[in-house]
Amino acid sequence: MTIPENNSINNIERFSGFEDVYDQYRPTAPSLVVDILSNYLQKKPRLVVDVGCGTGLSSFIWRDRANRIIGVEPNQDMLNKARYKLSLTTQADHISFEQGYSNQLSLDSNSTDIVTCSQSFHWMEPKSTLKEIARVLVPGGIFAAYDCDWPPTVNWQLEREYINLLAISERIIAEQANPEQVARKRDKDNHLQQIEQSGHFRFTKEIVFHHIEPCSAERYVGILLSQGGIQAALKLNSDYLKSEIQIFQAMADDYFRGGVTNVMFSYRMRLGIH
């Protein structure tokens, strides 16, 4: 499959090799996403396309709320995990996962009610992606890019160290990685402006919401380890990062003390009505 010019192979490969960690610890997209978008659509969607779907955490939430769901994912490891999960799911013939790219969707024009990008739009070339999404959306169809704010809200000291580890990982990548192999991550704060300025949408909006989930020390550390930057730095065999992660693990163990505590996942959704 030919990779479109505007898609970066480095962005795709950043998510190779840790699909199990990603799927185990990342939050499943909350049902509120389905509620918000279905309410805007004012009917049960005939087709929902989840672009950059990863392991399907944002695709399966539509299982009982859409006639057909297609997850599109360029990374083979993530795609294989999504397909494996689908193989274990009963009564899911209306769900499928395919390899593809955000600006080259194998869909007919005016065929799709809702297109979503969960934790993924910042890895895509925005102009060509939005043009392609507008092509496949029906009039009145909806595009929604939504993301978590990292880290989840639970304890300021843990959160400070989480943020510190993300910064350390990016420094390691900048210092040690081949510049030609570094992924390009765009600023999520520009999502709404990009949707507005594309000229493809008659109404745009940002919606902020929260979701509470139980969390243990294992999961909190696992969420950190599911970050692409952490994984990219670990692939460079950084002993310093590994030792810092051990300290973070000890901090999490001390805070959670073998128990489970509710944590807050904060989301930002930027949407456009076609």
Secondary structure, DSSP 4 states (H G I P E B T S, - for coil): -PPPTTS-HHHHHTTTT-HHHHHHHSPPPPHHHHHHHHHHHTS--S-EEEET-TTTTTTGGGTTT-S-EEEE-S-HHHHHHHHHHHHT-SS-TTEEEE--BTTB--S-TT-EEEEEEES-GGGS-HHHHHHHHHHHEEEEEEEEEEEEPSSPBS-HHHHHHHHHHHHHHHHHHHHHS-GGG------GGGHHHHHHHTS--SEEEEEEEEEEEEE-HHHHHHHHHT-HHHHHHHTTT-HHHHHHHHHHHHHHHHHHTTS-EEEEEEEEEEEEE-
